[in-house]
Amino acid sequence: RYPWHASCKIQWEINGSCDSFKNRIVNQINAWQGDSLCPTTSASCPELPCGQNCLYDLVSANGNKIVATHKTPVARYIDDLTFTFKDQGGKCSVNAKSNSRLWYAVLDMGTNYCNLRNLLDGAGYTSSMFSEDTRDGVCTQYTSRDCSRF
């Protein structure tokens, strides 16, 4: 039902050029570096994690590929992120992947999906600007995800 290892693959078709996509995602990764933006508990979220729009790091952005990492705010587990893309008929076709570095990680509460999707949302892409293709078989716990927390 799920991949054998905590991970996610997503195919996006994004309106606009891949240069624009690349710039927006790189800028968002850089904006969410460090832990100063990591949320703490509150009345609406009494138990961590309470969002993960922090602790991203850009590894490289060359040609048609972005490589980055994301650490989970609580346990500081590292996930590897890769975006490969190509211009196709006025749109940008993107293959996005997130993979847990922990060899024994099986379930992830949708974290690997949210690692990718949070960047897209943070970069200002709204649902009318792209189409998305993923499912539980290639994206761990996709149907039970909660990107406001994980």
Backbone as CSV, one residue per row, in Angstrom:
resi,resn,N_x,N_y,N_z,CA_x,CA_y,CA_z,C_x,C_y,C_z
1,ARG,0.806,-1.199,0.000,0.000,0.000,0.000,0.853,1.269,0.000
2,TYR,1.891,1.302,0.805,2.825,2.436,0.828,4.168,1.984,0.267
3,PRO,5.049,2.940,-0.090,6.414,2.540,-0.451,7.055,1.795,0.727
4,TRP,8.057,0.979,0.469,8.709,0.199,1.524,9.474,1.081,2.494
5,HIS,9.782,2.303,2.095,10.578,3.237,2.892,9.863,4.586,2.892
6,ALA,9.929,5.326,3.998,9.274,6.633,4.092,9.806,7.577,3.017
7,SER,8.942,7.891,2.055,9.352,8.683,0.901,8.122,9.182,0.156
8,CYS,8.351,10.048,-0.816,7.246,10.531,-1.642,7.763,10.955,-3.009
9,LYS,6.985,10.601,-4.037,7.227,11.068,-5.402,5.967,11.803,-5.857
10,ILE,6.157,12.986,-6.429,5.046,13.793,-6.932,5.394,14.266,-8.337
11,GLN,4.413,14.246,-9.221,4.549,14.841,-10.551,3.675,16.092,-10.574
12,TRP,4.293,17.244,-10.861,3.546,18.495,-10.994,3.659,19.014,-12.414
13,GLU,2.573,19.571,-12.916,2.578,20.361,-14.147,2.248,21.777,-13.706
14,ILE,3.225,22.678,-13.836,3.092,24.026,-13.282,2.993,25.041,-14.406
15,ASN,2.013,25.936,-14.291,1.870,27.010,-15.272,3.093,27.929,-15.173
16,GLY,3.697,28.229,-16.318,4.851,29.117,-16.345,6.132,28.370,-16.666
17,SER,7.219,29.116,-16.649,8.514,28.558,-17.057,9.200,27.850,-15.892
18,CYS,10.105,26.957,-16.261,10.896,26.277,-15.242,11.896,27.224,-14.577
19,ASP,12.357,28.250,-15.298,13.234,29.243,-14.666,12.521,29.921,-13.506
20,SER,11.259,30.269,-13.717,10.477,30.887,-12.654,10.287,29.912,-11.495
21,PHE,9.924,28.668,-11.802,9.750,27.646,-10.764,11.041,27.490,-9.949
22,LYS,12.155,27.337,-10.647,13.440,27.139,-9.976,13.748,28.299,-9.039
23,ASN,13.596,29.526,-9.525,13.893,30.706,-8.709,12.999,30.772,-7.482
24,ARG,11.713,30.497,-7.665,10.770,30.586,-6.550,11.038,29.516,-5.491
25,ILE,11.342,28.288,-5.912,11.610,27.214,-4.954,12.933,27.461,-4.224
26,VAL,13.965,27.873,-4.949,15.257,28.171,-4.310,15.093,29.302,-3.295
27,ASN,14.364,30.350,-3.668,14.133,31.460,-2.742,13.373,30.999,-1.504
28,GLN,12.414,30.079,-1.683,11.638,29.606,-0.540,12.485,28.732,0.379
29,ILE,13.311,27.884,-0.197,14.232,27.071,0.615,15.121,27.992,1.458
30,ASN,15.675,29.007,0.820,16.548,29.936,1.539,15.795,30.713,2.611
31,ALA,14.543,31.064,2.343,13.733,31.805,3.322,13.420,30.958,4.549
32,TRP,13.381,29.634,4.385,13.025,28.738,5.482,14.237,28.019,6.070
33,GLN,15.437,28.613,5.942,16.632,28.043,6.569,16.583,28.279,8.075
34,GLY,17.300,27.445,8.810,17.443,27.652,10.247,16.193,27.309,11.027
35,ASP,16.273,27.425,12.351,15.143,27.027,13.186,14.356,28.188,13.779
36,SER,14.680,29.420,13.419,13.975,30.568,14.003,12.495,30.599,13.609
37,LEU,12.123,29.987,12.500,10.725,29.976,12.055,9.954,28.741,12.523
38,CYS,10.623,27.817,13.212,9.942,26.602,13.659,8.902,26.958,14.724
39,PRO,7.655,26.553,14.506,6.612,26.907,15.460,6.735,26.154,16.778
40,THR,6.192,26.762,17.801,6.125,26.127,19.116,4.672,25.755,19.391
41,THR,4.422,25.181,20.532,3.053,24.778,20.864,2.181,26.005,21.148
42,SER,0.881,25.795,20.999,-0.094,26.863,21.241,-1.417,26.199,21.614
43,ALA,-2.429,27.016,21.874,-3.747,26.473,22.201,-4.290,25.635,21.049
44,SER,-4.023,26.061,19.808,-4.531,25.321,18.646,-3.658,24.114,18.300
45,CYS,-2.435,24.062,18.825,-1.539,22.927,18.601,-0.771,22.649,19.893
46,PRO,-1.384,21.898,20.798,-0.761,21.685,22.107,0.426,20.716,22.109
47,GLU,0.650,20.000,21.010,1.727,19.014,20.962,2.501,19.137,19.659
48,LEU,3.837,19.187,19.759,4.671,19.279,18.560,4.591,17.983,17.756
49,PRO,4.781,18.052,16.426,5.113,19.234,15.643,3.884,20.087,15.323
50,CYS,4.133,21.368,15.171,3.059,22.332,14.886,3.351,23.087,13.596
51,GLY,3.957,22.410,12.655,4.345,23.005,11.376,5.826,22.771,11.146
52,GLN,6.209,22.737,9.876,7.604,22.417,9.568,8.191,23.336,8.503
53,ASN,7.733,24.578,8.454,8.239,25.514,7.456,9.527,26.169,7.959
54,CYS,10.508,25.318,8.215,11.803,25.744,8.728,12.790,24.596,8.491
55,LEU,14.057,24.873,8.744,15.108,23.844,8.677,15.294,23.220,7.292
56,TYR,15.072,24.022,6.242,15.407,23.613,4.880,16.820,24.097,4.575
57,ASP,17.551,23.336,3.779,18.882,23.746,3.329,19.051,23.415,1.857
58,LEU,19.525,24.385,1.091,19.812,24.179,-0.325,21.161,23.501,-0.457
59,VAL,21.199,22.387,-1.181,22.450,21.687,-1.458,23.012,22.180,-2.789
60,SER,22.159,22.198,-3.832,22.586,22.693,-5.143,21.366,23.052,-5.991
61,ALA,21.588,23.942,-6.941,20.561,24.312,-7.923,21.282,24.534,-9.241
62,ASN,21.415,23.470,-10.000,22.156,23.517,-11.260,21.300,22.992,-12.394
63,GLY,21.282,23.733,-13.512,20.537,23.287,-14.680,19.087,23.033,-14.341
64,ASN,18.616,21.824,-14.600,17.202,21.493,-14.397,16.985,20.681,-13.120
65,LYS,17.811,20.937,-12.083,17.706,20.148,-10.860,17.993,20.996,-9.624
66,ILE,17.149,20.806,-8.608,17.362,21.400,-7.286,17.518,20.247,-6.298
67,VAL,18.543,20.321,-5.467,18.750,19.333,-4.411,18.779,20.086,-3.083
68,ALA,18.022,19.579,-2.110,17.933,20.243,-0.810,17.739,19.193,0.279
69,THR,17.775,19.640,1.518,17.440,18.780,2.648,16.417,19.492,3.523
70,HIS,15.699,18.706,4.297,14.799,19.238,5.311,14.980,18.423,6.573
71,LYS,15.132,19.125,7.701,15.198,18.453,9.003,13.849,18.615,9.682
72,THR,13.388,17.553,10.324,12.158,17.670,11.100,12.472,18.479,12.357
73,PRO,11.571,19.402,12.737,11.864,20.301,13.849,12.060,19.616,15.202
74,VAL,11.353,18.532,15.462,11.420,17.920,16.788,12.628,17.001,16.902
75,ALA,12.687,15.956,16.083,13.754,14.952,16.196,14.968,15.267,15.330
76,ARG,14.854,16.241,14.428,15.925,16.641,13.507,16.352,15.515,12.568
77,TYR,15.369,14.670,12.186,15.620,13.675,11.150,15.807,14.401,9.821
78,ILE,16.667,13.888,8.971,16.971,14.543,7.696,16.296,13.797,6.548
79,ASP,15.627,14.565,5.698,15.036,14.054,4.467,15.739,14.722,3.289
80,ASP,16.019,13.948,2.250,16.650,14.466,1.030,15.574,14.803,0.010
81,LEU,15.646,16.002,-0.562,14.669,16.480,-1.535,15.337,16.698,-2.878
82,THR,14.640,16.298,-3.947,15.131,16.522,-5.306,13.976,16.977,-6.186
83,PHE,14.211,18.031,-6.934,13.259,18.504,-7.937,13.977,18.481,-9.276
84,THR,13.465,17.722,-10.242,13.982,17.776,-11.604,12.849,18.273,-12.495
85,PHE,13.182,19.083,-13.487,12.126,19.744,-14.243,12.555,20.027,-15.676
86,LYS,11.528,20.196,-16.536,11.779,20.558,-17.930,10.582,21.344,-18.456
87,ASP,10.887,22.332,-19.294,9.829,23.117,-19.940,9.127,22.245,-20.958
88,GLN,7.792,22.346,-20.961,7.001,21.514,-21.850,5.726,22.258,-22.232
89,GLY,5.703,22.832,-23.416,4.492,23.474,-23.924,3.944,24.586,-23.055
90,GLY,4.787,25.497,-22.613,4.335,26.618,-21.806,4.153,26.290,-20.328
91,LYS,4.450,25.055,-19.969,4.364,24.646,-18.562,5.707,24.072,-18.138
92,CYS,5.838,23.902,-16.834,7.037,23.275,-16.285,6.626,21.926,-15.708
93,SER,7.195,20.867,-16.244,6.930,19.510,-15.769,7.965,19.184,-14.693
94,VAL,7.491,18.894,-13.480,8.379,18.715,-12.326,8.216,17.320,-11.730
95,ASN,9.325,16.633,-11.536,9.356,15.412,-10.740,9.979,15.778,-9.398
96,ALA,9.192,15.665,-8.336,9.676,16.008,-7.002,9.754,14.743,-6.156
97,LYS,10.831,14.622,-5.375,11.017,13.443,-4.528,11.532,13.878,-3.166
98,SER,11.041,13.213,-2.136,11.549,13.385,-0.782,11.745,11.994,-0.193
99,ASN,12.883,11.792,0.449,13.240,10.468,0.945,13.893,10.590,2.321
100,SER,13.390,9.851,3.282,13.980,9.857,4.615,15.358,9.205,4.587
101,ARG,16.318,9.815,5.279,17.653,9.212,5.377,17.687,8.036,6.341
102,LEU,16.712,7.962,7.240,16.688,6.861,8.199,16.334,5.566,7.484
103,TRP,17.215,4.615,7.522,16.985,3.371,6.783,15.778,2.620,7.300
104,TYR,15.443,2.798,8.567,14.331,2.049,9.155,13.010,2.821,9.155
105,ALA,12.980,4.009,8.575,11.747,4.799,8.552,10.761,4.186,7.557
106,VAL,9.581,3.849,8.032,8.562,3.256,7.174,7.362,4.196,7.054
107,LEU,6.769,4.589,8.162,5.645,5.524,8.165,6.141,6.906,8.572
108,ASP,5.500,7.950,8.029,6.000,9.304,8.286,4.908,10.351,8.487
109,MET,3.646,9.932,8.624,2.529,10.870,8.805,2.402,11.844,7.625
110,GLY,2.928,11.468,6.468,2.868,12.331,5.291,3.963,13.377,5.232
111,THR,4.953,13.285,6.111,6.021,14.295,6.177,6.739,14.469,4.853
112,ASN,7.067,13.381,4.161,7.809,13.527,2.908,6.984,14.250,1.848
113,TYR,5.670,14.017,1.823,4.806,14.795,0.930,4.861,16.271,1.323
114,CYS,4.681,16.540,2.592,4.630,17.934,3.060,5.955,18.661,2.862
115,ASN,7.082,17.946,2.953,8.385,18.567,2.667,8.366,19.263,1.312
116,LEU,7.742,18.626,0.337,7.693,19.132,-1.037,6.570,20.141,-1.215
117,ARG,5.377,19.765,-0.796,4.200,20.610,-1.021,4.272,21.926,-0.250
118,ASN,4.822,21.906,0.965,4.947,23.150,1.724,5.793,24.173,0.971
119,LEU,6.846,23.710,0.292,7.677,24.639,-0.495,6.884,25.241,-1.644
120,LEU,6.094,24.424,-2.317,5.287,24.913,-3.431,4.286,25.966,-2.934
121,ASP,3.603,25.644,-1.835,2.648,26.601,-1.260,3.354,27.867,-0.790
122,GLY,4.482,27.700,-0.102,5.233,28.849,0.403,5.735,29.754,-0.703
123,ALA,6.048,29.160,-1.862,6.539,29.930,-3.008,5.406,30.660,-3.735
124,GLY,4.176,30.500,-3.242,3.058,31.260,-3.789,2.263,30.562,-4.868
125,TYR,2.505,29.289,-5.080,1.725,28.547,-6.074,0.385,28.139,-5.453
126,THR,-0.693,28.556,-6.096,-2.026,28.182,-5.642,-2.520,27.010,-6.485
127,SER,-3.546,26.331,-6.008,-4.007,25.111,-6.676,-4.430,25.339,-8.125
128,SER,-4.792,26.568,-8.489,-5.166,26.843,-9.882,-3.949,26.975,-10.797
129,MET,-2.753,26.996,-10.219,-1.532,27.206,-10.999,-0.790,25.926,-11.334
130,PHE,-1.286,24.771,-10.865,-0.586,23.521,-11.138,-1.537,22.338,-10.995
131,SER,-1.128,21.217,-11.585,-1.816,19.955,-11.340,-0.821,19.037,-10.639
132,GLU,-1.350,18.111,-9.869,-0.512,17.244,-9.043,-0.923,15.796,-9.227
133,ASP,0.070,14.918,-9.328,-0.197,13.485,-9.435,0.686,12.746,-8.437
134,THR,0.052,12.153,-7.434,0.729,11.270,-6.490,-0.325,10.387,-5.848
135,ARG,0.098,9.420,-5.071,-0.840,8.496,-4.417,-0.085,7.740,-3.335
136,ASP,-0.835,7.036,-2.487,-0.225,6.285,-1.393,0.849,5.307,-1.872
137,GLY,0.670,4.697,-3.023,1.624,3.702,-3.510,3.020,4.247,-3.778
138,VAL,3.144,5.556,-3.993,4.449,6.183,-4.233,4.741,7.303,-3.239
139,CYS,3.815,7.510,-2.299,3.956,8.622,-1.358,3.400,8.185,0.006
140,THR,4.286,7.934,0.946,3.920,7.382,2.246,2.854,8.222,2.949
141,GLN,1.755,7.575,3.299,0.648,8.167,4.057,0.103,9.458,3.429
142,TYR,0.124,9.512,2.108,-0.378,10.681,1.392,-1.820,11.016,1.773
143,THR,-2.690,10.023,1.822,-4.104,10.310,2.075,-4.388,10.698,3.519
144,SER,-3.449,10.491,4.425,-3.677,10.890,5.820,-2.763,12.046,6.242
145,ARG,-2.219,12.763,5.281,-1.283,13.853,5.568,-1.985,15.025,6.274
146,ASP,-1.188,15.812,7.001,-1.640,17.060,7.603,-0.471,18.036,7.558
147,CYS,-0.366,18.770,6.455,0.795,19.632,6.260,0.808,20.854,7.184
148,SER,-0.281,21.104,7.892,-0.227,22.182,8.875,0.622,21.765,10.094
149,ARG,0.829,20.458,10.255,1.659,19.954,11.358,2.922,19.273,10.875
150,PHE,2.792,18.401,9.888,3.916,17.582,9.456,4.490,18.047,8.141
